[in-house]
């Protein structure tokens, strides 16, 4: 792991460790922010309902082998 003076950049986790479940419930999303050290995301608020999503992805770039423009 990369280290900074105050500790690791991010901590590894599993869905089960975070939620007590092995799968995300149907109709729900487990979302992560791109600034994992400071994001308020599903690690702190839990899953969100798909009807709460107001944005749309235009480009998928990770994993790199699956990168594409979304139509």
N, CA, C and O atoms as a MOPAC input file, in Angstrom:
PM7 MOZYME 1SCF
protein

 N      0.83000 1    -1.19000 1     0.00000 1
 C      0.00000 1     0.00000 1     0.00000 1
 C      0.86700 1     1.24300 1     0.00000 1
 O      1.94000 1     1.26700 1     0.60200 1
 N      0.39500 1     2.27000 1    -0.67800 1
 C      1.07900 1     3.55200 1    -0.61100 1
 C      0.81500 1     4.15000 1     0.76100 1
 O     -0.28200 1     4.02000 1     1.30400 1
 N      1.80000 1     4.78700 1     1.30100 1
 C      1.66700 1     5.38200 1     2.62300 1
 C      1.90300 1     6.88900 1     2.54200 1
 O      2.67700 1     7.35900 1     1.70900 1
 N      1.24700 1     7.62100 1     3.39300 1
 C      1.54300 1     9.03100 1     3.59500 1
 C      1.86800 1     9.20000 1     5.06800 1
 O      1.73400 1     8.25600 1     5.84700 1
 N      2.28500 1    10.36800 1     5.44900 1
 C      2.72500 1    10.58900 1     6.82500 1
 C      1.67600 1    10.18000 1     7.85400 1
 O      2.03000 1     9.68900 1     8.92600 1
 N      0.39600 1    10.37300 1     7.55100 1
 C     -0.66300 1    10.07800 1     8.51500 1
 C     -1.20700 1     8.66200 1     8.41000 1
 O     -2.10100 1     8.30600 1     9.17700 1
 N     -0.70400 1     7.83600 1     7.49100 1
 C     -1.20900 1     6.47600 1     7.34200 1
 C     -1.51700 1     6.14700 1     5.89500 1
 O     -1.12800 1     6.88700 1     4.99100 1
 N     -2.22000 1     5.03100 1     5.66600 1
 C     -2.51500 1     4.62200 1     4.29300 1
 C     -3.42500 1     5.63000 1     3.58900 1
 O     -4.21000 1     6.33200 1     4.22600 1
 N     -3.30100 1     5.68400 1     2.25600 1
 C     -4.17000 1     6.56900 1     1.47800 1
 C     -5.62000 1     6.14300 1     1.61400 1
 O     -6.49800 1     6.98500 1     1.80100 1
 N     -5.87900 1     4.85300 1     1.52200 1
 C     -7.22800 1     4.31000 1     1.70100 1
 C     -7.10700 1     2.95500 1     2.37300 1
 O     -6.03300 1     2.35300 1     2.39800 1
 N     -8.19200 1     2.49500 1     2.90600 1
 C     -8.21800 1     1.20200 1     3.56100 1
 C     -9.01700 1     0.22700 1     2.71400 1
 O    -10.05400 1     0.58700 1     2.15700 1
 N     -8.53600 1    -1.00700 1     2.61500 1
 C     -9.28000 1    -2.04200 1     1.91500 1
 C    -10.50100 1    -2.42100 1     2.74300 1
 O    -10.47700 1    -2.34100 1     3.97200 1
 N    -11.56000 1    -2.83000 1     2.07000 1
 C    -12.76100 1    -3.26100 1     2.76200 1
 C    -13.53200 1    -4.19700 1     1.85600 1
 O    -13.29900 1    -4.24800 1     0.64800 1
 N    -14.45200 1    -4.93500 1     2.45000 1
 C    -15.37200 1    -5.75500 1     1.66600 1
 C    -16.78100 1    -5.24600 1     1.92200 1
 O    -17.04100 1    -4.58800 1     2.92900 1
 N    -17.68100 1    -5.55500 1     1.00800 1
 C    -19.07700 1    -5.16200 1     1.18000 1
 C    -19.62800 1    -5.72900 1     2.47800 1
 O    -20.35200 1    -5.04800 1     3.20400 1
 N    -19.28500 1    -6.97200 1     2.76500 1
 C    -19.79400 1    -7.61500 1     3.97900 1
 C    -19.30000 1    -6.90000 1     5.23500 1
 O    -20.05100 1    -6.75700 1     6.20000 1
 N    -18.04400 1    -6.44900 1     5.23000 1
 C    -17.52800 1    -5.70300 1     6.38300 1
 C    -18.27000 1    -4.37600 1     6.56700 1
 O    -18.51200 1    -3.94400 1     7.69400 1
 N    -18.62500 1    -3.74200 1     5.46200 1
 C    -19.26900 1    -2.43100 1     5.52900 1
 C    -20.75800 1    -2.51300 1     5.85400 1
 O    -21.28400 1    -1.68600 1     6.59800 1
 N    -21.43700 1    -3.52600 1     5.28500 1
 C    -22.90000 1    -3.56700 1     5.38900 1
 C    -23.44500 1    -4.78400 1     6.11600 1
 O    -24.61900 1    -4.81600 1     6.48400 1
 N    -22.59800 1    -5.78900 1     6.32600 1
 C    -23.07300 1    -7.03300 1     6.91600 1
 C    -23.72700 1    -7.95000 1     5.89300 1
 O    -24.22200 1    -9.02100 1     6.24400 1
 N    -23.73100 1    -7.53000 1     4.61800 1
 C    -24.33900 1    -8.32000 1     3.54700 1
 C    -23.28500 1    -8.67300 1     2.50700 1
 O    -22.29700 1    -7.95900 1     2.34000 1
 N    -23.51000 1    -9.78800 1     1.80800 1
 C    -22.56800 1   -10.20900 1     0.76900 1
 C    -22.93700 1    -9.67200 1    -0.60600 1
 O    -22.10500 1    -9.67600 1    -1.51400 1
 N    -24.17500 1    -9.21000 1    -0.77200 1
 C    -24.61300 1    -8.65100 1    -2.05200 1
 C    -25.38300 1    -7.35700 1    -1.81300 1
 O    -25.94700 1    -7.13700 1    -0.74200 1
 N    -25.39100 1    -6.51700 1    -2.82700 1
 C    -26.18100 1    -5.28600 1    -2.78000 1
 C    -27.61700 1    -5.66400 1    -3.11900 1
 O    -27.84600 1    -6.35800 1    -4.10900 1
 N    -28.58500 1    -5.22900 1    -2.32800 1
 C    -29.97900 1    -5.58300 1    -2.60300 1
 C    -30.42800 1    -5.10600 1    -3.99000 1
 O    -29.95400 1    -4.08500 1    -4.48700 1
 N    -31.33500 1    -5.84800 1    -4.59700 1
 C    -31.86600 1    -5.47600 1    -5.90400 1
 C    -32.50200 1    -4.08900 1    -5.82700 1
 O    -33.20700 1    -3.77000 1    -4.86900 1
 N    -32.24500 1    -3.27500 1    -6.84300 1
 C    -32.78800 1    -1.92100 1    -6.88100 1
 C    -31.97700 1    -0.90700 1    -6.09000 1
 O    -32.34700 1     0.26500 1    -6.01600 1
 N    -30.86600 1    -1.35400 1    -5.49300 1
 C    -30.00000 1    -0.49000 1    -4.69700 1
 C    -28.63100 1    -0.38600 1    -5.36400 1
 O    -28.26800 1    -1.23400 1    -6.17900 1
 N    -27.87800 1     0.64400 1    -5.02100 1
 C    -26.51800 1     0.83300 1    -5.51100 1
 C    -25.58800 1     1.08600 1    -4.33500 1
 O    -25.96000 1     1.74800 1    -3.36700 1
 N    -24.38000 1     0.55600 1    -4.42800 1
 C    -23.31600 1     0.86000 1    -3.47300 1
 C    -22.38500 1     1.81400 1    -4.20700 1
 O    -21.68500 1     1.40500 1    -5.13300 1
 N    -22.37000 1     3.07400 1    -3.80700 1
 C    -21.62900 1     4.10100 1    -4.53900 1
 C    -20.38400 1     4.52300 1    -3.77400 1
 O    -20.38100 1     4.58100 1    -2.54400 1
 N    -19.31900 1     4.81900 1    -4.52900 1
 C    -18.06700 1     5.28200 1    -3.94300 1
 C    -17.67100 1     6.60100 1    -4.57800 1
 O    -17.76900 1     6.76600 1    -5.79400 1
 N    -17.22800 1     7.53500 1    -3.76000 1
 C    -16.71300 1     8.79500 1    -4.27800 1
 C    -15.30200 1     8.61700 1    -4.80600 1
 O    -14.63100 1     7.63800 1    -4.47900 1
 N    -14.85300 1     9.55600 1    -5.62000 1
 C    -13.52400 1     9.42500 1    -6.20500 1
 C    -12.41700 1     9.91000 1    -5.27900 1
 O    -11.24100 1     9.73100 1    -5.59400 1
 N    -12.75100 1    10.50600 1    -4.16900 1
 C    -11.77100 1    10.92400 1    -3.17200 1
 C    -12.03800 1    10.10400 1    -1.91600 1
 O    -12.62700 1    10.59600 1    -0.95300 1
 N    -11.59500 1     8.84000 1    -1.93600 1
 C    -12.00900 1     7.87500 1    -0.91600 1
 C    -11.69600 1     8.29500 1     0.51000 1
 O    -12.40900 1     7.89300 1     1.43000 1
 N    -10.66800 1     9.07900 1     0.72200 1
 C    -10.34900 1     9.47500 1     2.10200 1
 C    -11.37700 1    10.43500 1     2.67800 1
 O    -11.57100 1    10.47400 1     3.89300 1
 N    -12.04400 1    11.21600 1     1.81700 1
 C    -12.92700 1    12.26700 1     2.32600 1
 C    -14.35800 1    12.17700 1     1.81000 1
 O    -15.20500 1    12.96600 1     2.23000 1
 N    -14.65000 1    11.24200 1     0.91500 1
 C    -15.99700 1    11.13900 1     0.34400 1
 C    -17.00300 1    10.61700 1     1.35900 1
 O    -16.70000 1     9.71700 1     2.14300 1
 N    -18.18400 1    11.18000 1     1.33600 1
 C    -19.32300 1    10.63700 1     2.08000 1
 C    -20.10200 1     9.81300 1     1.06900 1
 O    -20.82600 1    10.36000 1     0.23700 1
 N    -19.95500 1     8.51400 1     1.14100 1
 C    -20.54200 1     7.63000 1     0.13800 1
 C    -21.14500 1     6.42200 1     0.83700 1
 O    -21.41700 1     6.47600 1     2.03600 1
 N    -21.35700 1     5.34400 1     0.11600 1
 C    -22.02800 1     4.17700 1     0.70600 1
 C    -21.26600 1     3.56400 1     1.86900 1
 O    -21.84400 1     2.81200 1     2.65400 1
 N    -19.99000 1     3.86700 1     1.99500 1
 C    -19.25400 1     3.37300 1     3.16000 1
 C    -19.76300 1     4.02100 1     4.43500 1
 O    -19.65300 1     3.43500 1     5.51200 1
 N    -20.32200 1     5.23000 1     4.32900 1
 C    -20.83700 1     5.90200 1     5.52500 1
 C    -22.36200 1     6.02200 1     5.54200 1
 O    -22.95500 1     6.07400 1     6.62000 1
 N    -23.01300 1     6.06800 1     4.37000 1
 C    -24.47100 1     6.24600 1     4.34300 1
 C    -25.23100 1     4.99800 1     3.91800 1
 O    -26.46200 1     4.98100 1     3.95900 1
 N    -24.52100 1     3.96200 1     3.51400 1
 C    -25.17900 1     2.73700 1     3.06400 1
 C    -25.57700 1     2.80900 1     1.59800 1
 O    -25.20100 1     3.74100 1     0.88700 1
 N    -26.33500 1     1.82400 1     1.15500 1
 C    -26.75300 1     1.78600 1    -0.24300 1
 C    -27.81100 1     2.85400 1    -0.50400 1
 O    -28.45600 1     3.35500 1     0.41700 1
 N    -27.97000 1     3.18600 1    -1.78100 1
 C    -29.01000 1     4.13500 1    -2.16500 1
 C    -29.93400 1     3.47100 1    -3.17700 1
 O    -29.53400 1     2.55600 1    -3.89700 1
 N    -31.15400 1     3.93800 1    -3.21900 1
 C    -32.13100 1     3.42000 1    -4.16600 1
 C    -31.81100 1     3.94500 1    -5.56200 1
 O    -31.40100 1     5.09600 1    -5.71300 1
 N    -31.99700 1     3.10400 1    -6.58700 1
 C    -31.70400 1     3.52200 1    -7.95300 1
 C    -32.52500 1     4.74200 1    -8.35700 1
 O    -32.08500 1     5.52000 1    -9.20400 1
 N    -33.70700 1     4.92700 1    -7.77200 1
 C    -34.51400 1     6.08800 1    -8.15100 1
 C    -33.98000 1     7.39200 1    -7.55500 1
 O    -34.49200 1     8.46900 1    -7.86300 1
 N    -32.95700 1     7.30200 1    -6.70700 1
 C    -32.30800 1     8.50000 1    -6.17500 1
 C    -31.20400 1     9.01400 1    -7.09400 1
 O    -30.69200 1    10.11300 1    -6.88300 1
 N    -30.83300 1     8.24000 1    -8.10500 1
 C    -29.75600 1     8.62600 1    -9.02100 1
 C    -30.31600 1     9.61200 1   -10.03500 1
 O    -31.31000 1     9.32800 1   -10.70400 1
 N    -29.67200 1    10.77600 1   -10.14800 1
 C    -30.15200 1    11.78600 1   -11.08400 1
 C    -29.17300 1    12.03000 1   -12.22800 1
 O    -29.49700 1    12.76000 1   -13.16500 1
 N    -28.00100 1    11.44400 1   -12.17400 1
 C    -27.00200 1    11.62900 1   -13.21800 1
 C    -26.99600 1    10.47900 1   -14.20600 1
 O    -27.71100 1     9.49200 1   -14.03400 1
 N    -26.18500 1    10.61400 1   -15.23600 1
 C    -26.04600 1     9.57400 1   -16.24400 1
 C    -24.58000 1     9.48800 1   -16.63600 1
 O    -23.92300 1    10.51000 1   -16.82900 1
 N    -24.07000 1     8.27100 1   -16.75600 1
 C    -22.69300 1     8.06900 1   -17.20900 1
 C    -22.62800 1     8.21400 1   -18.72000 1
 O    -23.45700 1     7.65200 1   -19.43600 1
 N    -21.64800 1     8.96200 1   -19.20800 1
 C    -21.42500 1     9.09600 1   -20.64400 1
 C    -20.23200 1     8.28300 1   -21.10800 1
 O    -20.17100 1     7.85100 1   -22.25900 1
 N    -19.28300 1     8.07800 1   -20.20100 1
 C    -18.06200 1     7.34700 1   -20.53400 1
 C    -17.72300 1     6.40900 1   -19.38700 1
 O    -17.74300 1     6.81300 1   -18.22500 1
 N    -17.41400 1     5.17100 1   -19.70600 1
 C    -16.85700 1     4.22500 1   -18.73600 1
 C    -15.37400 1     4.12500 1   -19.04100 1
 O    -14.99100 1     3.85800 1   -20.18000 1
 N    -14.54300 1     4.33300 1   -18.04500 1
 C    -13.10900 1     4.27600 1   -18.29600 1
 C    -12.37400 1     3.29400 1   -17.39100 1
 O    -11.15300 1     3.17000 1   -17.48200 1
 N    -13.09900 1     2.59600 1   -16.52000 1
 C    -12.43300 1     1.61400 1   -15.66300 1
 C    -13.36200 1     0.46200 1   -15.40300 1
 O    -14.53800 1     0.68100 1   -15.11200 1
 N    -12.89100 1    -0.73400 1   -15.49300 1
 C    -11.52900 1    -1.12000 1   -15.83500 1
 C    -11.20100 1    -0.77500 1   -17.28800 1
 O    -12.07100 1    -0.79200 1   -18.15900 1
 N     -9.95200 1    -0.46800 1   -17.52100 1
 C     -9.50300 1     0.02000 1   -18.81500 1
 C     -9.91400 1    -0.88800 1   -19.96900 1
 O    -10.23400 1    -0.40300 1   -21.05400 1
 N     -9.90800 1    -2.19400 1   -19.74700 1
 C    -10.27400 1    -3.12800 1   -20.82300 1
 C    -11.73200 1    -2.97000 1   -21.24200 1
 O    -12.10000 1    -3.40100 1   -22.33500 1
 N    -12.56800 1    -2.36500 1   -20.40600 1
 C    -13.98800 1    -2.16100 1   -20.70900 1
 C    -14.31600 1    -0.70700 1   -21.05500 1
 O    -15.49000 1    -0.34800 1   -21.15000 1
 N    -13.29000 1     0.13800 1   -21.24600 1
 C    -13.52300 1     1.55600 1   -21.52300 1
 C    -14.34700 1     1.72100 1   -22.79300 1
 O    -14.09700 1     1.06600 1   -23.80500 1
 N    -15.34900 1     2.62200 1   -22.71800 1
 C    -16.19800 1     2.86800 1   -23.88900 1
 C    -17.09300 1     4.07900 1   -23.63900 1
 O    -17.25500 1     4.53100 1   -22.50500 1
 N    -17.66500 1     4.58700 1   -24.72000 1
 C    -18.67500 1     5.63400 1   -24.62800 1
 C    -20.01400 1     4.94600 1   -24.42000 1
 O    -20.33400 1     3.98400 1   -25.11700 1
 N    -20.79400 1     5.43100 1   -23.46900 1
 C    -22.09400 1     4.84300 1   -23.15400 1
 C    -23.15400 1     5.55200 1   -23.98600 1
 O    -23.22100 1     6.78100 1   -24.01000 1
 N    -23.97300 1     4.77100 1   -24.65900 1
 C    -25.04100 1     5.36500 1   -25.49200 1
 C    -26.35800 1     5.32800 1   -24.78000 1
 O    -27.36700 1     5.78100 1   -25.32200 1

